[in-house]
Amino acid sequence: MNFAGIELSGSIVNASGTFDAIAARRAFGDALLASFPFAAFVSKTVTLEPRQGNPPPRLWELGAGMLNSIGLPNKGLNRFLAEDLPQLAELPVPLIVNVMGSAPQDVARLVAAFGAREEVAALELNVSCPNVTTGLLMGADPGETAALLDVVRSQTAKPLIVKLTPNCASPGEVAAAAEQHGADAVSLINTVRGMAMHPRRPREPWLGGGTGGMSGPAVRAIALAQVREVRRRVRLPILGMGGVQSGRHARELLDAGADLVAVGTESFRDPLAGSRIAAELLEIDANSGMIGVTA
Ligand code: SIN
């Protein structure tokens, strides 16, 4: 299949930050390359400068998912280019690099740097992380998203995928702004802002960052509604995600309007969840006479 100009061998990719391909290669060796669980690999967010991320605790388990307040820790552009990109280029699937900056000019520098690398198939713009203020602001408002694209679009001919936040009044309006200002695709949903109270200290939040982003089965209904809303507003390809645990859940997101599906939190329970879900989806489609539509 083709998604926004990227040739893919299947319909399931990873959600940014939920599968560490470099650590997985260390753990599983070349067996990982022989049966890579995704049709493309989306990197964890890269910023211009290194980031420490948020203070601990960073995770809280929910009845139907989890809260994270990771805060985008990463080694920064230069070390990512020198240390991580050569390893990620060995993966047997297209590489999508996720980037974030605190100002459009920062994002433009990241897009230009990765746009110049043949190892990179596409860029995902993270304007939706709930754990850093700047990223959320750029993606919560159609005007900010349009202004960002006006600065970064000219920096590369590679596909630009804008990752939308569910924490805004209208993801459909933000998607429409992205479409009008040159995006090639949108991805949604990022996590839903939430909070957990400290179990032993009254009035204190548990997470070091105060609030966090909710993911997992709890957000699946939100993802379905928002993918459908965005589908009705734009013609852009949609990478849909949110609580996908099975082929049936992937099929539902596709039926709601997505063209490609990402698996996120489920990969923390089972690193091979992507392969299982892709196989289940193929079987569902084969049994309903849709084989070939998603392969
Ligand atoms: C994080 O690192 O805080 C999570 C990434 C995101 O929500 O975009």
py3Dmol code that shows the C-alpha trace and the ligand (Angstrom):
import py3Dmol

protein = """\
ATOM      1  CA  MET A   1       0.000   0.000   0.000  1.00  0.00           C
ATOM      2  CA  ASN A   2       0.983   3.643  -0.350  1.00  0.00           C
ATOM      3  CA  PHE A   3       0.560   6.151   2.466  1.00  0.00           C
ATOM      4  CA  ALA A   4       1.281   9.787   1.598  1.00  0.00           C
ATOM      5  CA  GLY A   5       3.848   8.670  -0.965  1.00  0.00           C
ATOM      6  CA  ILE A   6       5.535   6.074   1.281  1.00  0.00           C
ATOM      7  CA  GLU A   7       5.448   2.484  -0.029  1.00  0.00           C
ATOM      8  CA  LEU A   8       4.508   0.100   2.792  1.00  0.00           C
ATOM      9  CA  SER A   9       4.189  -3.670   2.982  1.00  0.00           C
ATOM     10  CA  GLY A  10       1.262  -3.573   5.426  1.00  0.00           C
ATOM     11  CA  SER A  11      -1.168  -1.404   7.348  1.00  0.00           C
ATOM     12  CA  ILE A  12       0.286  -1.448  10.882  1.00  0.00           C
ATOM     13  CA  VAL A  13       3.099   0.845  12.103  1.00  0.00           C
ATOM     14  CA  ASN A  14       4.233   1.829  15.609  1.00  0.00           C
ATOM     15  CA  ALA A  15       3.118   4.970  17.410  1.00  0.00           C
ATOM     16  CA  SER A  16       6.056   7.281  18.099  1.00  0.00           C
ATOM     17  CA  GLY A  17       7.831   6.531  21.354  1.00  0.00           C
ATOM     18  CA  THR A  18       6.215   3.164  22.039  1.00  0.00           C
ATOM     19  CA  PHE A  19       8.772   0.818  20.473  1.00  0.00           C
ATOM     20  CA  ASP A  20      12.527   1.235  20.894  1.00  0.00           C
ATOM     21  CA  ALA A  21      13.889  -0.454  17.773  1.00  0.00           C
ATOM     22  CA  ILE A  22      17.517   0.021  18.842  1.00  0.00           C
ATOM     23  CA  ALA A  23      16.940  -1.649  22.234  1.00  0.00           C
ATOM     24  CA  ALA A  24      14.882  -4.377  20.536  1.00  0.00           C
ATOM     25  CA  ARG A  25      17.756  -5.081  18.122  1.00  0.00           C
ATOM     26  CA  ARG A  26      20.107  -5.393  21.118  1.00  0.00           C
ATOM     27  CA  ALA A  27      17.694  -7.810  22.781  1.00  0.00           C
ATOM     28  CA  PHE A  28      16.635  -9.925  19.781  1.00  0.00           C
ATOM     29  CA  GLY A  29      19.566  -9.483  17.376  1.00  0.00           C
ATOM     30  CA  ASP A  30      19.028  -9.930  13.661  1.00  0.00           C
ATOM     31  CA  ALA A  31      15.855 -11.933  14.354  1.00  0.00           C
ATOM     32  CA  LEU A  32      14.222  -8.525  14.768  1.00  0.00           C
ATOM     33  CA  LEU A  33      15.130  -7.601  11.196  1.00  0.00           C
ATOM     34  CA  ALA A  34      13.846 -10.927   9.836  1.00  0.00           C
ATOM     35  CA  SER A  35      10.393 -10.401  11.358  1.00  0.00           C
ATOM     36  CA  PHE A  36      10.055  -6.706  12.109  1.00  0.00           C
ATOM     37  CA  PRO A  37       6.606  -6.163  13.645  1.00  0.00           C
ATOM     38  CA  PHE A  38       5.726  -2.968  11.760  1.00  0.00           C
ATOM     39  CA  ALA A  39       5.410  -1.820   8.134  1.00  0.00           C
ATOM     40  CA  ALA A  40       7.292   1.407   8.948  1.00  0.00           C
ATOM     41  CA  PHE A  41       9.224   2.589  11.980  1.00  0.00           C
ATOM     42  CA  VAL A  42       8.320   5.915  13.601  1.00  0.00           C
ATOM     43  CA  SER A  43      11.050   7.279  15.879  1.00  0.00           C
ATOM     44  CA  LYS A  44      10.618   8.802  19.312  1.00  0.00           C
ATOM     45  CA  THR A  45      10.522  12.604  19.102  1.00  0.00           C
ATOM     46  CA  VAL A  46      13.815  14.316  18.286  1.00  0.00           C
ATOM     47  CA  THR A  47      14.453  17.926  19.328  1.00  0.00           C
ATOM     48  CA  LEU A  48      17.293  20.266  18.310  1.00  0.00           C
ATOM     49  CA  GLU A  49      18.981  20.143  21.714  1.00  0.00           C
ATOM     50  CA  PRO A  50      19.153  17.187  24.119  1.00  0.00           C
ATOM     51  CA  ARG A  51      16.321  16.983  26.654  1.00  0.00           C
ATOM     52  CA  GLN A  52      16.340  15.314  30.073  1.00  0.00           C
ATOM     53  CA  GLY A  53      12.572  14.810  30.086  1.00  0.00           C
ATOM     54  CA  ASN A  54      10.258  15.215  33.071  1.00  0.00           C
ATOM     55  CA  PRO A  55      11.143  14.333  36.683  1.00  0.00           C
ATOM     56  CA  PRO A  56       9.977  10.922  37.951  1.00  0.00           C
ATOM     57  CA  PRO A  57       7.564   9.291  38.495  1.00  0.00           C
ATOM     58  CA  ARG A  58       6.728   9.207  34.799  1.00  0.00           C
ATOM     59  CA  LEU A  59       4.127   6.436  34.593  1.00  0.00           C
ATOM     60  CA  TRP A  60       0.835   5.535  36.265  1.00  0.00           C
ATOM     61  CA  GLU A  61      -1.175   2.459  35.406  1.00  0.00           C
ATOM     62  CA  LEU A  62      -4.893   2.982  34.834  1.00  0.00           C
ATOM     63  CA  GLY A  63      -7.703   0.438  34.852  1.00  0.00           C
ATOM     64  CA  ALA A  64      -7.748   0.527  31.050  1.00  0.00           C
ATOM     65  CA  GLY A  65      -4.461   2.028  29.965  1.00  0.00           C
ATOM     66  CA  MET A  66      -1.771   4.238  31.378  1.00  0.00           C
ATOM     67  CA  LEU A  67      -0.695   7.806  31.997  1.00  0.00           C
ATOM     68  CA  ASN A  68       2.749   8.950  30.934  1.00  0.00           C
ATOM     69  CA  SER A  69       4.630  12.100  31.674  1.00  0.00           C
ATOM     70  CA  ILE A  70       7.884  11.346  29.909  1.00  0.00           C
ATOM     71  CA  GLY A  71       8.572  14.854  28.617  1.00  0.00           C
ATOM     72  CA  LEU A  72      10.351  13.933  25.372  1.00  0.00           C
ATOM     73  CA  PRO A  73      13.796  12.961  26.659  1.00  0.00           C
ATOM     74  CA  ASN A  74      16.159  12.538  23.727  1.00  0.00           C
ATOM     75  CA  LYS A  75      19.791  13.040  22.748  1.00  0.00           C
ATOM     76  CA  GLY A  76      19.130  15.950  20.381  1.00  0.00           C
ATOM     77  CA  LEU A  77      19.572  16.284  16.635  1.00  0.00           C
ATOM     78  CA  ASN A  78      23.337  15.920  16.303  1.00  0.00           C
ATOM     79  CA  ARG A  79      23.730  12.811  18.426  1.00  0.00           C
ATOM     80  CA  PHE A  80      20.609  11.258  16.873  1.00  0.00           C
ATOM     81  CA  LEU A  81      22.112  11.766  13.414  1.00  0.00           C
ATOM     82  CA  ALA A  82      25.480  10.343  14.469  1.00  0.00           C
ATOM     83  CA  GLU A  83      24.396   7.481  16.739  1.00  0.00           C
ATOM     84  CA  ASP A  84      20.794   6.449  16.053  1.00  0.00           C
ATOM     85  CA  LEU A  85      20.145   7.155  12.385  1.00  0.00           C
ATOM     86  CA  PRO A  86      22.737   4.618  11.100  1.00  0.00           C
ATOM     87  CA  GLN A  87      21.153   1.903  13.271  1.00  0.00           C
ATOM     88  CA  LEU A  88      17.576   2.794  12.330  1.00  0.00           C
ATOM     89  CA  ALA A  89      18.583   2.818   8.650  1.00  0.00           C
ATOM     90  CA  GLU A  90      19.287  -0.923   8.967  1.00  0.00           C
ATOM     91  CA  LEU A  91      15.624  -1.670   9.707  1.00  0.00           C
ATOM     92  CA  PRO A  92      13.866  -3.420   6.819  1.00  0.00           C
ATOM     93  CA  VAL A  93      11.070  -0.821   6.676  1.00  0.00           C
ATOM     94  CA  PRO A  94      10.760   2.903   5.845  1.00  0.00           C
ATOM     95  CA  LEU A  95      11.854   5.278   8.612  1.00  0.00           C
ATOM     96  CA  ILE A  96       9.619   8.145   9.736  1.00  0.00           C
ATOM     97  CA  VAL A  97      11.352  10.599  12.067  1.00  0.00           C
ATOM     98  CA  ASN A  98       9.188  12.417  14.604  1.00  0.00           C
ATOM     99  CA  VAL A  99      10.387  15.946  15.466  1.00  0.00           C
ATOM    100  CA  MET A 100       9.350  18.751  17.803  1.00  0.00           C
ATOM    101  CA  GLY A 101      10.558  22.272  18.466  1.00  0.00           C
ATOM    102  CA  SER A 102       9.552  25.103  20.744  1.00  0.00           C
ATOM    103  CA  ALA A 103       9.305  27.513  17.786  1.00  0.00           C
ATOM    104  CA  PRO A 104       8.583  27.039  14.062  1.00  0.00           C
ATOM    105  CA  GLN A 105      12.196  27.936  13.198  1.00  0.00           C
ATOM    106  CA  ASP A 106      13.457  25.067  15.395  1.00  0.00           C
ATOM    107  CA  VAL A 107      11.130  22.629  13.645  1.00  0.00           C
ATOM    108  CA  ALA A 108      12.287  23.991  10.274  1.00  0.00           C
ATOM    109  CA  ARG A 109      15.916  23.226  11.154  1.00  0.00           C
ATOM    110  CA  LEU A 110      14.983  19.673  12.162  1.00  0.00           C
ATOM    111  CA  VAL A 111      12.919  19.144   9.020  1.00  0.00           C
ATOM    112  CA  ALA A 112      15.740  20.478   6.826  1.00  0.00           C
ATOM    113  CA  ALA A 113      18.313  18.248   8.534  1.00  0.00           C
ATOM    114  CA  PHE A 114      16.261  15.064   8.243  1.00  0.00           C
ATOM    115  CA  GLY A 115      14.861  16.017   4.846  1.00  0.00           C
ATOM    116  CA  ALA A 116      18.412  15.933   3.494  1.00  0.00           C
ATOM    117  CA  ARG A 117      18.977  12.331   4.646  1.00  0.00           C
ATOM    118  CA  GLU A 118      18.115   9.562   2.225  1.00  0.00           C
ATOM    119  CA  GLU A 119      17.608   7.151   5.161  1.00  0.00           C
ATOM    120  CA  VAL A 120      14.487   9.134   6.135  1.00  0.00           C
ATOM    121  CA  ALA A 121      11.239   8.449   4.266  1.00  0.00           C
ATOM    122  CA  ALA A 122       9.045  11.056   5.968  1.00  0.00           C
ATOM    123  CA  LEU A 123       8.754  13.417   8.935  1.00  0.00           C
ATOM    124  CA  GLU A 124       6.094  13.411  11.624  1.00  0.00           C
ATOM    125  CA  LEU A 125       5.641  16.807  13.299  1.00  0.00           C
ATOM    126  CA  ASN A 126       4.799  16.360  16.977  1.00  0.00           C
ATOM    127  CA  VAL A 127       2.662  19.408  17.724  1.00  0.00           C
ATOM    128  CA  SER A 128       0.635  17.465  20.264  1.00  0.00           C
ATOM    129  CA  CYS A 129       2.695  16.261  23.226  1.00  0.00           C
ATOM    130  CA  PRO A 130       0.657  17.038  26.362  1.00  0.00           C
ATOM    131  CA  ASN A 131       3.778  16.941  28.520  1.00  0.00           C
ATOM    132  CA  VAL A 132       5.510  20.054  27.169  1.00  0.00           C
ATOM    133  CA  THR A 133       3.616  23.314  26.840  1.00  0.00           C
ATOM    134  CA  THR A 134       5.028  24.509  23.532  1.00  0.00           C
ATOM    135  CA  GLY A 135       4.212  21.391  21.543  1.00  0.00           C
ATOM    136  CA  LEU A 136       0.627  21.404  22.711  1.00  0.00           C
ATOM    137  CA  LEU A 137       0.101  25.059  21.819  1.00  0.00           C
ATOM    138  CA  MET A 138       1.243  24.660  18.229  1.00  0.00           C
ATOM    139  CA  GLY A 139      -1.172  21.831  17.561  1.00  0.00           C
ATOM    140  CA  ALA A 140      -4.193  22.941  19.546  1.00  0.00           C
ATOM    141  CA  ASP A 141      -4.910  25.961  17.371  1.00  0.00           C
ATOM    142  CA  PRO A 142      -5.487  25.933  13.582  1.00  0.00           C
ATOM    143  CA  GLY A 143      -3.672  29.272  13.181  1.00  0.00           C
ATOM    144  CA  GLU A 144      -0.555  28.032  14.995  1.00  0.00           C
ATOM    145  CA  THR A 145      -0.519  24.850  12.927  1.00  0.00           C
ATOM    146  CA  ALA A 146      -0.867  26.846   9.708  1.00  0.00           C
ATOM    147  CA  ALA A 147       1.943  29.195  10.769  1.00  0.00           C
ATOM    148  CA  LEU A 148       4.189  26.237  11.552  1.00  0.00           C
ATOM    149  CA  LEU A 149       3.607  24.641   8.153  1.00  0.00           C
ATOM    150  CA  ASP A 150       4.207  27.956   6.389  1.00  0.00           C
ATOM    151  CA  VAL A 151       7.708  27.944   7.868  1.00  0.00           C
ATOM    152  CA  VAL A 152       8.608  24.255   7.542  1.00  0.00           C
ATOM    153  CA  ARG A 153       6.936  23.156   4.293  1.00  0.00           C
ATOM    154  CA  SER A 154       9.631  24.675   2.097  1.00  0.00           C
ATOM    155  CA  GLN A 155      12.397  22.814   3.963  1.00  0.00           C
ATOM    156  CA  THR A 156      11.753  19.404   2.396  1.00  0.00           C
ATOM    157  CA  ALA A 157       9.921  17.663  -0.395  1.00  0.00           C
ATOM    158  CA  LYS A 158       9.524  14.603   1.847  1.00  0.00           C
ATOM    159  CA  PRO A 159       6.068  13.803   3.232  1.00  0.00           C
ATOM    160  CA  LEU A 160       5.114  15.805   6.325  1.00  0.00           C
ATOM    161  CA  ILE A 161       2.697  14.095   8.708  1.00  0.00           C
ATOM    162  CA  VAL A 162       1.170  16.380  11.341  1.00  0.00           C
ATOM    163  CA  LYS A 163       0.402  14.595  14.623  1.00  0.00           C
ATOM    164  CA  LEU A 164      -2.790  16.071  16.028  1.00  0.00           C
ATOM    165  CA  THR A 165      -3.747  16.457  19.653  1.00  0.00           C
ATOM    166  CA  PRO A 166      -7.089  15.312  21.047  1.00  0.00           C
ATOM    167  CA  ASN A 167      -6.747  18.051  23.688  1.00  0.00           C
ATOM    168  CA  CYS A 168      -8.303  20.851  21.645  1.00  0.00           C
ATOM    169  CA  ALA A 169     -11.684  22.174  20.645  1.00  0.00           C
ATOM    170  CA  SER A 170     -11.684  20.767  17.110  1.00  0.00           C
ATOM    171  CA  PRO A 171      -9.105  18.348  15.686  1.00  0.00           C
ATOM    172  CA  GLY A 172     -10.999  18.636  12.401  1.00  0.00           C
ATOM    173  CA  GLU A 173     -10.233  22.358  12.148  1.00  0.00           C
ATOM    174  CA  VAL A 174      -6.559  21.816  12.949  1.00  0.00           C
ATOM    175  CA  ALA A 175      -6.427  19.054  10.317  1.00  0.00           C
ATOM    176  CA  ALA A 176      -8.046  21.373   7.769  1.00  0.00           C
ATOM    177  CA  ALA A 177      -5.423  24.039   8.509  1.00  0.00           C
ATOM    178  CA  ALA A 178      -2.683  21.437   8.100  1.00  0.00           C
ATOM    179  CA  GLU A 179      -4.136  20.367   4.756  1.00  0.00           C
ATOM    180  CA  GLN A 180      -4.459  23.920   3.451  1.00  0.00           C
ATOM    181  CA  HIS A 181      -0.878  24.754   4.423  1.00  0.00           C
ATOM    182  CA  GLY A 182       0.897  21.837   2.799  1.00  0.00           C
ATOM    183  CA  ALA A 183       0.787  18.789   5.096  1.00  0.00           C
ATOM    184  CA  ASP A 184       0.828  15.427   3.308  1.00  0.00           C
ATOM    185  CA  ALA A 185      -0.981  13.491   6.045  1.00  0.00           C
ATOM    186  CA  VAL A 186      -2.202  13.752   9.619  1.00  0.00           C
ATOM    187  CA  SER A 187      -1.821  11.292  12.486  1.00  0.00           C
ATOM    188  CA  LEU A 188      -4.107  11.050  15.505  1.00  0.00           C
ATOM    189  CA  ILE A 189      -4.686  10.739  18.353  1.00  0.00           C
ATOM    190  CA  ASN A 190      -1.822  11.633  20.648  1.00  0.00           C
ATOM    191  CA  THR A 191      -2.514  11.038  24.333  1.00  0.00           C
ATOM    192  CA  VAL A 192      -5.408  12.576  26.248  1.00  0.00           C
ATOM    193  CA  ARG A 193      -4.352  14.821  29.115  1.00  0.00           C
ATOM    194  CA  GLY A 194      -5.068  13.321  32.518  1.00  0.00           C
ATOM    195  CA  MET A 195      -3.871  13.169  36.094  1.00  0.00           C
ATOM    196  CA  ALA A 196      -3.425  10.718  38.966  1.00  0.00           C
ATOM    197  CA  MET A 197      -3.361  11.689  42.643  1.00  0.00           C
ATOM    198  CA  HIS A 198      -0.535  10.489  44.867  1.00  0.00           C
ATOM    199  CA  PRO A 199      -1.749   7.418  46.800  1.00  0.00           C
ATOM    200  CA  ARG A 200      -0.170   8.546  50.091  1.00  0.00           C
ATOM    201  CA  ARG A 201       0.180  12.329  49.917  1.00  0.00           C
ATOM    202  CA  PRO A 202      -3.139  14.179  49.948  1.00  0.00           C
ATOM    203  CA  ARG A 203      -3.545  16.923  47.305  1.00  0.00           C
ATOM    204  CA  GLU A 204      -0.320  15.976  45.493  1.00  0.00           C
ATOM    205  CA  PRO A 205      -0.264  14.593  41.950  1.00  0.00           C
ATOM    206  CA  TRP A 206       1.613  11.327  41.418  1.00  0.00           C
ATOM    207  CA  LEU A 207       3.411  12.215  38.206  1.00  0.00           C
ATOM    208  CA  GLY A 208       6.546  14.326  38.430  1.00  0.00           C
ATOM    209  CA  GLY A 209       5.208  16.462  35.584  1.00  0.00           C
ATOM    210  CA  GLY A 210       1.873  17.000  37.392  1.00  0.00           C
ATOM    211  CA  THR A 211      -0.335  15.890  34.530  1.00  0.00           C
ATOM    212  CA  GLY A 212       0.296  13.264  31.878  1.00  0.00           C
ATOM    213  CA  GLY A 213      -1.061  11.730  28.697  1.00  0.00           C
ATOM    214  CA  MET A 214      -3.556   8.871  28.812  1.00  0.00           C
ATOM    215  CA  SER A 215      -3.253   6.030  26.286  1.00  0.00           C
ATOM    216  CA  GLY A 216      -4.437   2.468  25.845  1.00  0.00           C
ATOM    217  CA  PRO A 217      -7.942   0.979  25.580  1.00  0.00           C
ATOM    218  CA  ALA A 218      -9.431   3.879  27.563  1.00  0.00           C
ATOM    219  CA  VAL A 219      -8.911   6.271  24.639  1.00  0.00           C
ATOM    220  CA  ARG A 220     -10.101   4.027  21.792  1.00  0.00           C
ATOM    221  CA  ALA A 221     -13.595   5.512  21.618  1.00  0.00           C
ATOM    222  CA  ILE A 222     -12.089   9.027  21.509  1.00  0.00           C
ATOM    223  CA  ALA A 223      -9.762   7.991  18.688  1.00  0.00           C
ATOM    224  CA  LEU A 224     -12.629   6.573  16.646  1.00  0.00           C
ATOM    225  CA  ALA A 225     -14.706   9.727  17.045  1.00  0.00           C
ATOM    226  CA  GLN A 226     -11.817  12.051  16.214  1.00  0.00           C
ATOM    227  CA  VAL A 227     -10.635  10.036  13.209  1.00  0.00           C
ATOM    228  CA  ARG A 228     -14.169  10.165  11.837  1.00  0.00           C
ATOM    229  CA  GLU A 229     -14.383  13.925  12.485  1.00  0.00           C
ATOM    230  CA  VAL A 230     -11.063  14.529  10.722  1.00  0.00           C
ATOM    231  CA  ARG A 231     -12.025  12.219   7.817  1.00  0.00           C
ATOM    232  CA  ARG A 232     -15.088  14.363   7.234  1.00  0.00           C
ATOM    233  CA  ARG A 233     -13.001  17.549   7.109  1.00  0.00           C
ATOM    234  CA  VAL A 234      -9.958  16.611   5.006  1.00  0.00           C
ATOM    235  CA  ARG A 235      -8.901  14.490   2.047  1.00  0.00           C
ATOM    236  CA  LEU A 236      -5.410  13.921   3.497  1.00  0.00           C
ATOM    237  CA  PRO A 237      -4.324  10.372   4.345  1.00  0.00           C
ATOM    238  CA  ILE A 238      -4.893   9.622   8.045  1.00  0.00           C
ATOM    239  CA  LEU A 239      -2.660   7.557  10.329  1.00  0.00           C
ATOM    240  CA  GLY A 240      -5.077   6.505  13.061  1.00  0.00           C
ATOM    241  CA  MET A 241      -4.129   5.330  16.541  1.00  0.00           C
ATOM    242  CA  GLY A 242      -5.511   5.067  20.051  1.00  0.00           C
ATOM    243  CA  GLY A 243      -5.987   1.928  22.127  1.00  0.00           C
ATOM    244  CA  VAL A 244      -5.555  -0.578  19.298  1.00  0.00           C
ATOM    245  CA  GLN A 245      -5.072  -4.058  20.776  1.00  0.00           C
ATOM    246  CA  SER A 246      -6.387  -6.330  18.031  1.00  0.00           C
ATOM    247  CA  GLY A 247      -7.040  -6.633  14.327  1.00  0.00           C
ATOM    248  CA  ARG A 248     -10.684  -5.858  15.018  1.00  0.00           C
ATOM    249  CA  HIS A 249      -9.716  -2.541  16.642  1.00  0.00           C
ATOM    250  CA  ALA A 250      -7.470  -1.719  13.666  1.00  0.00           C
ATOM    251  CA  ARG A 251     -10.300  -2.509  11.229  1.00  0.00           C
ATOM    252  CA  GLU A 252     -12.620  -0.204  13.202  1.00  0.00           C
ATOM    253  CA  LEU A 253     -10.163   2.712  12.909  1.00  0.00           C
ATOM    254  CA  LEU A 254      -9.830   2.035   9.165  1.00  0.00           C
ATOM    255  CA  ASP A 255     -13.612   1.940   8.872  1.00  0.00           C
ATOM    256  CA  ALA A 256     -13.833   5.252  10.744  1.00  0.00           C
ATOM    257  CA  GLY A 257     -11.628   6.839   8.078  1.00  0.00           C
ATOM    258  CA  ALA A 258      -7.992   6.005   8.755  1.00  0.00           C
ATOM    259  CA  ASP A 259      -5.732   4.787   5.924  1.00  0.00           C
ATOM    260  CA  LEU A 260      -3.016   3.343   8.151  1.00  0.00           C
ATOM    261  CA  VAL A 261      -3.049   2.276  11.816  1.00  0.00           C
ATOM    262  CA  ALA A 262      -0.455   2.664  14.571  1.00  0.00           C
ATOM    263  CA  VAL A 263      -0.107   0.414  17.609  1.00  0.00           C
ATOM    264  CA  GLY A 264       1.208   2.126  20.736  1.00  0.00           C
ATOM    265  CA  THR A 265       0.614   1.117  24.345  1.00  0.00           C
ATOM    266  CA  GLU A 266      -0.106  -2.514  23.415  1.00  0.00           C
ATOM    267  CA  SER A 267       3.554  -2.906  22.346  1.00  0.00           C
ATOM    268  CA  PHE A 268       4.635  -2.312  25.966  1.00  0.00           C
ATOM    269  CA  ARG A 269       2.784  -5.498  26.935  1.00  0.00           C
ATOM    270  CA  ASP A 270       3.939  -7.464  23.905  1.00  0.00           C
ATOM    271  CA  PRO A 271       6.718  -6.203  21.625  1.00  0.00           C
ATOM    272  CA  LEU A 272       5.342  -8.411  18.839  1.00  0.00           C
ATOM    273  CA  ALA A 273       1.810  -6.995  19.124  1.00  0.00           C
ATOM    274  CA  GLY A 274       2.249  -5.220  15.777  1.00  0.00           C
ATOM    275  CA  SER A 275       2.768  -8.521  13.915  1.00  0.00           C
ATOM    276  CA  ARG A 276      -0.162 -10.186  15.664  1.00  0.00           C
ATOM    277  CA  ILE A 277      -2.502  -7.271  14.964  1.00  0.00           C
ATOM    278  CA  ALA A 278      -1.427  -7.113  11.296  1.00  0.00           C
ATOM    279  CA  ALA A 279      -2.095 -10.852  10.901  1.00  0.00           C
ATOM    280  CA  GLU A 280      -5.485 -10.538  12.597  1.00  0.00           C
ATOM    281  CA  LEU A 281      -6.404  -7.652  10.326  1.00  0.00           C
ATOM    282  CA  LEU A 282      -5.474  -9.616   7.202  1.00  0.00           C
ATOM    283  CA  GLU A 283      -7.602 -12.511   8.404  1.00  0.00           C
ATOM    284  CA  ILE A 284     -10.592 -10.294   9.132  1.00  0.00           C
ATOM    285  CA  ASP A 285     -10.325  -8.722   5.702  1.00  0.00           C
ATOM    286  CA  ALA A 286      -9.855 -12.083   3.981  1.00  0.00           C
ATOM    287  CA  ASN A 287     -12.955 -13.419   5.656  1.00  0.00           C
ATOM    288  CA  SER A 288     -14.972 -10.387   4.632  1.00  0.00           C
ATOM    289  CA  GLY A 289     -13.743 -10.428   1.031  1.00  0.00           C
ATOM    290  CA  MET A 290     -11.559  -7.328   1.513  1.00  0.00           C
ATOM    291  CA  ILE A 291      -8.219  -9.035   1.079  1.00  0.00           C
ATOM    292  CA  GLY A 292      -5.893  -6.797  -0.878  1.00  0.00           C
ATOM    293  CA  VAL A 293      -7.461  -3.621   0.453  1.00  0.00           C
ATOM    294  CA  THR A 294      -5.117  -3.416   3.430  1.00  0.00           C
ATOM    295  CA  ALA A 295      -2.234  -5.652   2.314  1.00  0.00           C
TER     296      ALA A 295
END
"""
ligand_1 = """\
8
SIN
C 6.371 12.227 26.116
O 7.576 12.001 25.877
O 6.040 12.994 27.029
C 5.303 11.572 25.314
C 5.335 11.930 23.878
C 4.089 12.579 23.387
O 3.044 12.521 24.010
O 4.135 13.175 22.290
"""
view = py3Dmol.view(width=600, height=400)
view.addModel(protein, "pdb")
view.setStyle({"model": 0}, {"cartoon": {"style": "trace"}})
view.addModel(ligand_1, "xyz")
view.setStyle({"model": 1}, {"stick": {}})
view.zoomTo()
view.show()
